[in-house]
Amino acid sequence: MKKTILLTIVMTAVLALVLSIGVFATEESTAPVQPDPMGQPQIEQIDPDEQQPSLFSRIFNGGALAILGAALAVGLAGIGSARGVGMVGEATSGLLSENPNMFGKAFALMALPMTQGIYGLVIAFLIVFKAGLFEAGGMDNLLALTVEEGAYYLMSALPIAVVGLISALKQARVSAAGINLLAKRPDQVGKAITSAALVETYAIFALLISVLLVLVG
């Protein structure tokens, strides 16, 4: 769990750094206004070469921030699901070595941590579609996003990204405990599944918030 918290903090710090660079790089430079002796403001002429977009502004634009949000949604939630299914799968292998007939009951517990990765994939698709990547002129639509719009989609992906990662790992621990329960009390499979499913409630809450934010944006 400590590694999970550390990973979440590091990813959040990287996210904040990228967002700050993007906002800073895409700020429009305004020429200083100098007063004229006759009372008319004069705008200082700027060399056209100085108005060329910087490397950061070409990389960290609104479209890049939106894609980053989609990547975090599917990436962090997918990591949690992959690790969670692996944890429960290890416990299931131990159970099946003693009683191969328990695979059907154990499979339900093993499949539960998969859902967070699916939730992240749904949000990633929503962001990509809302950004217009799959519409006519897809890349042009993506590049036309402002930094504010891209940052909005990025923040909209954070609920399912962070909660999906943590809840998948927590759900895996409960599911693994349920596997141990099945080894001693095979008739208690319903209670084991219910206990593991309760952890997913918060992943569903995070999914709803992310969906609403993306659709409203």
C-alpha angles and dihedrals in degrees: 000000000000090000090051093052091046091050092050092050092048093048091048091050091049089047092052091048093051091047092049092050091048094051092045094047096050098046110122114241112229119208114239116256115228122196117246121222088236091055097256117123116239124207115218114240114243124207109252090227089063091056095062112118114258125237091256092052090052093049104034100048132133094275092052091051091051092051089047089055091051090048093051092048095053095031103051095037090046092051090052092049094046093051092042095052089047092053093050091042091058091052090046092053090056091050094048091051087065099034118012091184090071094072094101094054094041093050092066090057092044092052097051097082089054093075097074091061089051091051090052091049090053092053092046091054091047092052093048092049094045090050088058096239093138096043127088108300091016100177092042090054090050094049090047092065113110122231089252092054093046092048089050092056090045092054091044089061095052099081095060093035096056100030091042092055096048098038092050091056093045091047090051091057092052091046091050089052087050089055089055088050091053090053090062103025111026091175092065096071092118093057091046092053093046092052092051093044092056090066089058091061091086092049087055090051090051091048092053092050093048092047093050093047094049094046093047093047 
